[in-house]
Structure formats: C-alpha cells, structure tokens
C-alpha cells in the first residue's frame, strides 16, 4: 500500500472533470480513489497546493456527477511511452472525506471488473 494514503484505495477508472485556473472544464481519469484522496490522469499540469473542484461520474449515464473538493499534493509528468492523452499524474487530497461515495465507488469497480475493464 502506498504510504501517502491514510485510507485504502480502490483501483478504478472514474471519468471526471475539474475546474482549474486555466480552464472552466478540464477532463480527468481517476485511476484510484479513497475517501481521502485520488490519483488522476489529466492533460493539464497543476501546481502543488492548487485547489481542485472535481466532478466524478460514479453512477449510470443519467446520474449527476458527484463533487469532491481538494488540493494538489503531487504532480508528475508521465512517461510519454505510457501517457497516451493523459500526460500528467496528479495526487489530490480531499478537503473533506467523501465517505458518502464509498459504496458508489465500490459498485463502479465491480461493474468495471465484470466488464473486463479492470483486472485485479
């Protein structure tokens, strides 16, 4: 387990967008999440301590996105050989734990595993 996290993380692929200083809407793919933070891939470089207002798509297509607010605690350029369109890996620590989304994240992970998107 990564020692940077206080809570266990769920390996997942959560589509998201966020507001940043640069754009009103930047796309992101959350690669893993816990109730206290997330690791996301994005095309946008973010600065350490920059505030992030995430919208997470956890449910079905018709479900509204869930909100998570936090700050950047890590920002690393991804290896171009593995980056695809997601050139930055960003660590976000949430301002408040997203305990209320824990079941939805687990259910999304189960659906993604069943569809063959995730492999444990």
C-alpha positions in Angstrom: 0.0 0.0 0.0 1.2 3.5 -0.8 2.2 5.2 2.4 1.0 8.6 1.1 -2.6 7.5 1.7 -4.3 7.2 5.1 -7.3 5.2 3.7 -7.3 2.2 1.4 -7.7 2.9 -2.2 -9.9 1.4 -4.8 -8.4 0.7 -8.2 -10.9 2.2 -10.7 -11.4 4.2 -13.8 -13.7 7.1 -12.9 -14.3 9.7 -15.6 -14.2 13.2 -14.2 -13.8 16.8 -14.9 -12.4 19.7 -12.8 -12.2 23.4 -12.8 -8.7 24.9 -12.8 -7.0 28.2 -13.1 -6.5 27.5 -16.8 -9.9 26.2 -18.0 -13.5 26.1 -16.8 -13.6 22.3 -17.5 -10.6 20.0 -17.8 -11.0 16.3 -18.3 -9.5 13.7 -16.0 -9.5 10.0 -15.4 -9.3 8.9 -11.8 -7.2 5.8 -11.7 -7.6 5.1 -8.0 -9.5 6.7 -5.2 -10.1 6.5 -1.5 -12.3 8.6 0.8 -9.4 11.0 1.5 -8.0 11.5 -2.0 -7.4 10.3 -5.5 -4.8 9.8 -8.2 -5.9 11.2 -11.5 -4.5 11.4 -15.0 -5.1 14.6 -16.9 -3.8 16.6 -19.8 -3.4 19.7 -17.6 -0.4 20.4 -15.4 -1.5 21.5 -11.9 0.6 23.2 -9.3 1.2 21.9 -5.8 -1.4 23.1 -3.3 -3.7 24.3 -6.2 -7.3 23.9 -5.3 -9.3 21.3 -7.3 -13.0 21.0 -7.6 -13.7 17.6 -9.1 -16.9 16.2 -10.6 -16.9 12.4 -10.5 -19.1 10.2 -12.8 -19.7 7.3 -10.5 -23.2 6.1 -11.5 -25.1 5.4 -14.6 -25.1 7.9 -17.5 -28.2 9.6 -16.3 -26.9 10.1 -12.7 -25.5 13.5 -11.9 -21.8 13.8 -11.2 -20.6 13.8 -7.5 -18.5 16.6 -6.2 -15.1 16.3 -4.4 -13.1 19.3 -3.4 -9.4 19.2 -2.5 -5.9 20.3 -3.3 -3.0 19.0 -5.3 -0.4 17.2 -3.2 1.6 15.7 -6.1 2.1 16.5 -9.8 4.3 14.4 -12.0 4.8 14.3 -15.8 4.0 10.8 -17.1 6.4 8.8 -19.2 5.5 9.7 -22.8 5.7 6.0 -23.7 2.7 5.3 -21.4 1.0 8.7 -21.3 -1.5 8.4 -24.2 -3.5 11.6 -23.9 -3.0 11.8 -20.1 0.4 13.4 -19.8 0.1 14.3 -16.1 -0.4 12.2 -12.9 -1.9 14.3 -10.1 -2.4 13.4 -6.5 -5.3 15.1 -4.8 -6.1 15.2 -1.1 -9.8 15.9 -0.4 -10.7 18.7 1.9 -13.4 16.5 3.4 -13.6 12.7 3.2 -16.0 11.5 0.6 -17.4 8.7 2.8 -20.8 9.1 1.1 -19.4 7.9 -2.2 -17.6 4.9 -0.9 -20.4 2.4 -1.9 -20.8 4.0 -5.3 -17.1 3.7 -6.0 -17.1 0.1 -4.9 -20.1 -0.7 -7.2 -18.4 1.1 -10.1 -15.3 -1.0 -9.6 -17.4 -4.2 -9.6 -19.1 -3.2 -12.8 -15.7 -2.4 -14.4 -14.2 -5.7 -13.3 -17.3 -7.6 -14.6 -16.9 -5.8 -18.0 -13.2 -6.7 -18.1 -12.1 -3.0 -17.8 -10.2 -3.7 -14.5 -8.2 -6.7 -13.6 -7.0 -7.3 -10.0 
